Amino acid sequence: MGEKLERLKEHIGKVTDLQFAAAVLSWDQEVYMPENAVGPRSAQLATLSSMAHELFTSDTTAAMLEAAEAEVAGMDYDSDDASQVRVTRRIFDERTKIPTELVERESKATSEAFVAWRKAREADTYATFQPHLSELVDIQVEKAGYLGYEDHPYDALLNQFETGMKTAQVEALFNDLRTGLVPLVHEIAAQPPVDDSFLEEGKYDQQRQWDFTLLLLHDMGYDFTRGRQDKAPHPFTIEFGNSDVRVTTRLFDNRPQSAIFSTVHEGGHALYEMGSPDRFERTALAGGSTLGLHESQSRLWENQVARSLPFWRYYFPILRAFFPAQLQGISLEQFHRAINKVEPSLIRVEADEVTYNLHIFVRFELEKDLITGALKVADVPDAWNAKYEEYLGITPPNNALGCLQDIHWSHGTIGYFPTYSLGNLMSAQIYDMAREQIPGLEKGYTRGEFAPLLSWLREHVHSHGSKFTAPELMQREFGQTISAQPLLTYLREKYTTLYGL
């Protein structure tokens, strides 16, 4: 590594330190912070965010970046040094378009909006959150103007989470997915319903659920010396470098599957971050690449692994030992069918694999309309309910189960939701390759063995950090473009067997 690049990395490391310091405060706000501390906390976050932004977008950074670019000129595209400069340049060019004042205003607004959203959801009062959402939408529209776009203002926001992806590309992929999903949903709906009453009606001790989820995390390969699990109203993963990656889950007395799959899902995110190479720490290459790739890892562990029959051949006897009364007389096959039950539902994070993407379609379409002004913030509840009736045939009885269920808008992360479905698509493609290249992969699940899968993911996905965009990584490692067909094939095969279609 040349001297100019080394100086740039040291400089970017200071920016990263400020960002991680702000992230620690954000984690505390969502997990432990007293409710009335929102005022000081929003100011603290705004200060750190503006400091990080000013340092990163400074003339000093620009000069160091230009010097480093000259130093790596001619190097191979895939090399660490060339990638370090290329990715830093991309982020720098994007962030220098956004005024520090807007960064500070957004940080303060999102901190206050989070507390308002939590109160609004608990009390089912959209009016409590509405002014905050209006402010955040205005900020995102303003940000899109600064970032610039050719075809659609949503492109500018989507690009922050899925680099290089355009709204039109997402629409095309979602159309392909919708075409294959809708007939499958109808075919399943025509079958006798699956009985999952033993899950929905039983009382499952939350401490026992907690202990079981810790066991799952450990077996997946999650390193508790570099992370921890806590409780949050909306499960999430957060990292402060690859040596401190934390997950959260949520627990319900009558839905043990919620904690189980939330933990495995967030564990998949965490393993990706923990697998980022040490040499990338405190640089632009650290951590997962795009949000879609990140979601591919969480959904792969949650669905292809943890909802599979081989997985539960090992874990169902253990779970039954945790809950002998609740699962008395329940067979492995009954349990497996119950946790894979397909049924239109209100809550995205609790949705089954088949209907999950319909929840994303709703959010994607509403966000596009919010950004263009075709949808007013005051009309979001009615628009949300109409979309749920259109896509899932159900109408939320209240806003807490409707437009207030997700945390994302309180964070100002408009443009994020499509990455969930993009992640689902890539998870199926990546898992197909894993099954092809790892002999006896799923047989190993029956013994609680996941090291071969984790090692393979480390090599083909995690080891690249943020060097490549999702399309670049999918082509480089798997020779594929992002496609809906592998996910549709996986779902069709799995649910044809489960439902006898």
N, C-alpha and C positions, 0 to 999 in steps of 0.2 A: 504494500500500500504506500502511495506517495505521500509526501509531507502535506500537500495542499488538501488532499482528501482527509487525512488524519485531523487536520485543523477543523475542517467542516464537520466531521463526526463529533468532535469534542463540543463544538458549538451547538449542534443539534441535540446533543445529550442534555444540555441545560434546558432547552425547550421541553424536552421529554420529561425531565424532572418536574417542571412546573405543571405539566399536564397530568402527570400521575398524582401530584399533590392535590390537584383539584379533583381527580377521580376518587381519591380516598375520602374527601369530604362528601362527594356525591354518594358513595357507597354508604357512609354513615347516615346520610340524610334518608336513604331509603330503608335502612335496617334498624338504626338505633336512635336517631336524633329526636329530641323532644319536639313536640308539635309547634310550640311557640318560639322555637329557635330559627324559624325560617327567615326572618329579617336579616339578622347578622350573617347567617349562612349564605344567603343569596348575594350579599355584598362581598363576602370572602371569595365565593366562586367567581364572581364578576371580576374581582381584582386579579386573581390568578389567571383567568382566561385571557384577560386583556394583556397581562404581562407576557404570557406565552406567545400570544399573537404578535405583539409588537416586536419581541425578540426574534421570532421566526421570520417576520416580513421586513426586517430592518435592512438598511443598506449594507451592513456588515455581512449578513447572510448572503445578499446578492453578490457581493464581491467574492466571498469565499466559494460560492457555488460556481461562479464563472471560472475561477482559478482551478477548481477541481475538475470542471468539464474539460478544460484544456489538458489537464493531466491524464485523464482517462480516455481521451480521444483515440479511436482506433481499437480499443479493447473489445473483446467479444461481448455481445449483447447479454449473454447469460452470466457473465462473470459477476462476482460480488461487487467489485469496485464500480464497474459500469452501471450495474443495477442500482447501487447506492446513490449515485449521482442522478441517474434517470428518474428514479422514484421521488427523490428529494426535489428535483426540478418540477415535476408534475404537481406536487403538493404546494410548492412555493408559488408557482404561477397561479394556482387556484386561490390560495389564501391572500395573496397580495391584491386580489381584486376586491376583497371585502374590507371595509373600513374597520379600524379598531373599535370605534364607537358602536358599530352594529354588533360586533362580537360581544362587547360588554353588555349591551342592551339585551341581546339574546340570552346570555348566561343568567342575568338577573330575572328575566321574564320566565325562563324555564324553571328556575329554582322555585319561584313563587307559584307557577302553574302546577308543579308537582303536588304541592301541599293542597292547593285548591282542588285538583283532580281527585286526590284521595278523599277529601271531605265530601266532594260531590258524589263520588261513587258510593260511599258509605251511606249517605243520606238520600241518594237517588234524586239529586237536585241539579239538573243540567245547567240551570241559571247560575249556579256558583262557579262553574267552569267556563261558561260561554265567553265572558269578557277576556279571559286569559287565552282561550283558543283563538279569539279574534285577533288579539295582539300577535300571537305566534304565527298565524297565517299571514298577516301583514308583513311580519319580519321575513318569512320564507319567500314571499313574493318579491320583496325588496332584494333579498339575497340572490334569487334567481336572476334578477336584472343585473346585478353586479357580476355574477359568474358568467352570464351570457349563454345563449342557446341559438340554434338554427331553426329547429322545427317546432318545439313545444317547450314552454317554460318549465314543465315537469322534468325535462331532460336534465336541466342544471342541477336539480335536487337529487334525482336518481343517481347521477354520476358521482355524488359524494359517497354513496354506499356501494355502488356497483360500477366501478370505473369503466368507461367506454360504452356502457349499455344505454340504448335509446328507448324512449317510450314506445316507439313503433315496433321495436324488436320484442319488447315485453308483450305488447298486445298480440303479436303474431304467435308467440309461444303460448300465451294464455288461450288464444283461440284454438290452437291444436289440442291443448290440454282439456279445454271445455268440451270439445267435440267427442273426445274419448270418455270423459268422466260422466257426462249426463246420462248416456245409455246404461252405464254400469250402475249408477245410483238407482235408476228406475228398475233395473233387473233385480237388484238386491231388495228394494222396497217391496217387490212382489212376493218375496219369500216370507215364511213364518218368522216372526221376530225372535231374536236371541234373548234368552233369559239371563239377565245380569242382576237380578234382584238381590242376590246374596252380597253383591258389592254395594248397591245403592241403599239397601235397607239395614245392613249390619252396622254395628258400632265398632270401629277399629281404633284402638288406643293410639293416640298420636305419638307417644314416646316410643312405642313399639314400631310404628311406621318409620319414625326418625332413625331408629337403630338399623332397620332393614335397609333404608336408603344409604346409610353410611357404608354398610357392607357392600352394596352394589358399586358405589363409587370406588371403594378400595379394589374390588375385583376388576373393574374396568382399567385400572392403572393410574387412577388419580392419586397424586402424591400429597398426603396431608401435611408433610413438612413444608410444602410450598403452597398450601391453600387451606380453606375451611369452608364449611357449609353453614349458612344461616337461613332465617325465615324472612320472607318478604311478601307483600300483597300481590306482587307480580314477579314471578321467578326471573332471575337474570344472572349473567356471569360478568364479572369485571376483573380486569388484570392491571397490575402495576409493575409489569415486567414478567418474564417467564418464571421467576422464583416466587411470585405472589399472585396467584390466580384464584379468585373466590367465587363460589356458587351460592345460589339461594334456591329454596323450594317453598312450597306451601302445603299445608296439611288440612284435611277435612275428615271428620269422624266417619262419614259415610261414603267416601270415595278414595280408598287407599291407592287406587291406580293413579290418581292425580299427583300425589307425592312421588310415587315410583317413577313415572314417566317424565315428570318435571326434573327430577334429580338426574336421571340418565341423559336427558336432553341437554341440560346445562353442563353435565359432565363431559359430553361430547365437545361442547364449546371450549371447556377448560383444557381438555387434552390437546386441542389444537394450539392453544396459547402456550401451554407448558412444553410443547414440542418445538417451539420456535428456537432456532440455534442461538447459543450464547453469544456468538460473534456478531449477531444482529442487535443485541441489546442496546437500548438508548439511541437507536438510529431509525431511519425511515423504513428499514426492512424488517423491523421487529414485529412479531405477532402475525395473526391471520391476515390474509390479503383482502378479499372483498367480503361483504356481508353475506352474499350468496354462497361463497365457498365456506364461510363459517357455518352457515345454516346447513350446508351439505353434511358437515361433520356431526352436528347435533342430531339431525334427523336420521342419519345413517344409524347412529347408536340407538336412538329411540325406537325407530320403526323396523328397519331391516334386521337389527340385532335383538332388541329387547321385547319386541312384539312377536318374535318367532317362536315356533314350537320347540326347537332344540334348546333355546335359552331357558324356557320354563320347565323342560325336563329336569334341569338341574335346580332351578330356583323355586319351583312350586312346593316341593317338600319342605324347603327351608321356610318359605312364607307360611305354610300351613303350621309349622312348628311355632311361629310367632303368633298365629291366630287360629288355634285349634278349634275353638267353638264356632267361630264365624265361617270357617271353611270345612266344617265337618260334613262329610257326605258329598263334597264337591270333587269331581274328577279333574285331572289335568286337562282333558279335552273340553270340559265345560268351562273351565277357567280361561283357557286359551281363546275360545269363542267369545267369551264375555268381554275380554280386554280388547278384542278386535271387532266389537259390535259396530255396525254401520247404522247411523241414525242421524238425521239432520238435527243439529243442536245449536244453542245460542252462543256458547263460549268457544272462541277460537282455540285457546290453548288446551281445551278438553276435547277437541274435535277428533274424530277418527281419521284414518289416512285417506279414505275415499272422499269425504266431504270437506276436508281441511282447506283445500285450495279454493273452494267456493267462498270461504270466509275472506281469503286474500283478494279475490276478485272484487268483492264489495268495497273493501278499503281502498284498493287501487283506483277504482272508478270514482269514488267520493273525493279522494285526494286530488285527482286531476281536475275535477270540477271546482274544488275549493281554490286551487291555484289560479285557474282561469277566471274565477268570479262567477261561473255558471251556477255555483251553489253558495248560498249565504250561510255563514256560521249558525245563525239563528234557526236555519232549516235543517241542520244536520240530523237531529233525532228522527224527523219524519222521513228524510231521504234514506237514512240507515234502515229504518223499519221496512220501507218499501223494497229496498234491495234484498233484505233477508227474506221477504215474502217471495220475491222473484227467483232468487237462487236456491233457497233452502225450503221454501214453502212454510215458513214459520215466522211469527212476528213477536219480537221481544215484548214482554209485558211491562217493562220499565226500562229506563235509560241505563240503570246500573248493569243490567244484563244486555244492554244494547251498546250505544255509542260511547259509554263511559267505561267499558270493560278493559280497554287496552291503555297502557301507560304511555305509549309512544308519542301521541300528540302533545302530552304535557312536557315531553322532552324536546319538542319542536322538530322531531325527526320525520318530517314529511318526505316521502321518497324511499323510506325504509321497507315498508310492507311488501313490495314486490319481491324483495330478496328472499323472503320465506319460501315462496313457490319456486323461485330459481334454485334455491338450495335443495328443495325436494327433487327437482329434475336432476340436478347433478348428483345427489346422493344415490339415486338408482343407477346412474351411469358408473359412478365410482365403485359401488358395491358389486356390480356385475363383473368388473375387472378384478376385484379382490377375490371373488369366488372362483374366477377362472385361474388365478395365479397362486392361490394358497391352497394346497391340497388338504382336504379334510377340514376346511374352515369351520363349517357349521357343526360338524361332529364334535369339534372341540368345545363348543358352547355347552354341550350336554355334560361336560366335566368342569364347567366354569372357567374355561381357558380362553382368554381374549388377547394374550400377548402377541400371537401371530398377526392378528388384525391390526393391533395398535402399532406394531413394528412396521407393517406394510404401509399404514397411513403416514407414519413418521417419514418413511422414505419417499413416498410419492406425493405427499401433500404438505405435511407440517414442515419438512426440512427446507422448504423454499421460502418460508416466511412470507413477506409481502413483495417478493421479487417480480411476480407475474400477476397479471390480471386473471380473472376466471377463464375467459376464452383462451388465453395464452397457456395457462396451466393444463386445461382440459386437452388442448391439442398436443402440448409437449409431452405429457405423461401418458395420455390415453388415446391420442390420435382421433379425438372426437370434437365436434362442436356441440354446444348445449342444445338438447333436444327433448321433446316431451315423450317420445315413443318408449324409451326404456322404462320410465315410471309407469306409463299406461300398461305396458306388458307385465310388469311386476304386479301391479294392482289387479289386473285381470286374472292372472294365474293364481294369485294368493286367494282372492275372494271367490273365484269359481270353486275352489276346493272347500273353503270355509262354508259357503252357502249352497253348495251343490247346484250351481247354475248350469 
